[in-house]
Amino acid sequence: MKLEDIDLAETGIEATVTGLTYFGHQQMVTLSLADETTVRARWRPGVTVSTGQQVHIRAGGNIHAFPRE
């Protein structure tokens, strides 16, 4: 799954924003899920979140799943 495939959503998987890094007009957002899984997402300009904020995320785009080895 690409970083760009994780979207902010009204409903979906609950996550906490644990870090923000800015790359010009985009931002890399680090999120922690309830089971302590870390997820990273790359969001476009205009998406405003802050560290510690509770959000919902969802996967968009063409997602390809591969079996665990």
C-alpha positions in Angstrom: 0.0 0.0 0.0 1.3 3.4 -0.9 1.5 6.2 1.7 -0.8 8.2 -0.6 -3.5 5.5 -0.3 -4.3 6.3 3.3 -7.0 9.0 3.6 -8.5 11.0 6.4 -12.2 10.0 6.7 -15.3 10.8 8.7 -15.6 7.2 9.7 -13.2 4.3 9.5 -10.2 3.0 11.5 -9.5 5.1 14.6 -6.0 6.5 14.9 -4.0 9.0 16.9 -1.6 11.4 15.1 1.8 10.9 16.7 4.0 12.8 14.3 4.0 15.3 11.4 6.8 16.1 9.0 6.4 18.6 6.2 7.8 18.1 2.7 7.1 21.3 0.8 3.4 21.2 0.0 2.8 17.7 1.4 3.0 16.3 4.9 4.0 12.9 6.2 1.7 11.9 9.1 2.6 9.2 11.5 -0.4 7.5 13.1 -0.9 5.0 15.9 -3.8 2.5 15.8 -5.5 1.1 18.9 -3.4 -2.1 18.7 -0.2 0.1 18.6 0.4 -0.5 14.9 2.2 2.4 13.4 0.9 3.7 10.0 2.4 6.4 7.9 0.4 8.5 5.4 1.3 11.2 2.9 -1.4 13.9 2.8 -1.9 16.8 0.4 -2.1 20.4 1.3 -5.3 21.5 3.0 -5.4 18.5 5.4 -4.9 20.0 8.8 -4.2 17.7 11.8 -2.1 18.1 14.9 0.0 15.7 17.1 -2.3 14.0 19.6 -5.4 14.4 17.5 -7.8 11.5 17.2 -8.8 10.9 13.6 -10.4 8.2 11.3 -8.5 6.8 8.3 -9.4 4.6 5.4 -7.5 3.0 2.5 -8.3 4.3 -1.0 -7.0 3.7 -4.4 -5.9 0.4 -5.8 -4.8 -1.7 -2.8 -2.9 -5.0 -3.5 -2.6 -7.5 -0.6 0.2 -10.0 -0.4 0.3 -13.0 2.0 2.6 -12.9 5.0 5.7 -15.0 4.6 
